[in-house]
Amino acid sequence: MTNWRAVLIGFLITAVLGIVGLTLPGVGQLAAGLIGGFVAGYVAGGGFLRGFWHGLLAGALGGLLGGLLIALFVAVAGWAAGPAGGVMGGLAGLGIFTVAMLVAFVMALESALAGAVGGLFNPRRPRRREPDYY
């Protein structure tokens, strides 16, 4: 079962470090994905596969949000240039969105690998809450 709290924590760390990482293009986003995925895997616990899954989800959400924001920014910038700029900006935004989705895919994979390592560092299985019958 997916621990959405772990995914959300990993996603937020990825997003915040990704924004801060804009000062170091490429390296900043790489580090953000690795750290966010590791944290998601560690918080979820449960070993390699569970950490991999939670890191993958956190990285995919972070990558999709980043790609969407970049494409939206380019589309709005083109729209401000008038009708011809809107068409060109829309096409450029679509191309950039496609590239950003490829980057998101790579970011999800690297985050998943880091999540697997995080899951190995925290091998405990999450305990199920026992129902209160009394």
C-alpha positions, 0 to 999 in steps of 0.5 A, spaced: 500 500 500 502 506 498 504 511 503 502 518 500 505 521 506 512 519 504 510 521 497 508 528 499 514 529 503 519 527 498 515 531 492 515 537 497 523 536 498 524 535 490 520 541 489 523 546 494 530 543 492 529 544 485 527 551 485 533 552 489 537 548 484 535 553 479 542 556 481 546 550 479 542 548 472 542 541 471 546 539 478 541 542 482 535 538 479 539 532 479 540 533 487 533 535 488 531 528 485 536 524 488 534 527 495 527 527 495 527 520 492 531 518 498 527 521 503 520 518 500 523 511 500 526 512 507 520 515 510 516 509 507 520 504 509 520 497 508 526 495 504 528 496 496 522 495 492 517 499 497 522 505 497 523 504 489 516 505 488 515 511 493 521 514 490 518 513 483 512 516 485 515 522 488 520 524 483 514 523 477 510 528 481 516 533 482 518 532 474 511 533 472 509 539 476 516 542 473 515 540 466 508 543 466 510 550 469 516 551 464 511 549 458 506 554 461 511 560 462 513 559 455 506 559 453 504 565 457 510 569 454 508 567 447 501 569 448 503 576 450 507 577 444 500 577 440 496 572 436 502 570 432 507 570 438 501 566 441 501 561 436 509 560 436 509 560 443 504 555 444 508 550 439 514 552 443 511 550 449 508 544 446 515 542 444 518 544 451 513 540 455 515 534 451 522 535 453 520 536 460 516 530 460 522 526 458 526 530 463 521 528 468 521 521 466 529 521 467 528 524 474 523 519 476 527 514 475 533 517 478 528 518 484 526 511 484 533 509 485 535 513 490 528 511 494 530 504 493 537 506 497 532 510 502 528 504 503 534 499 504 536 504 510 530 503 513 528 496 512 522 496 518 515 494 515 510 499 517 505 497 522 498 496 520 494 500 525 490 495 529 482 496 530 479 498 536 474 493 538 473 494 545 
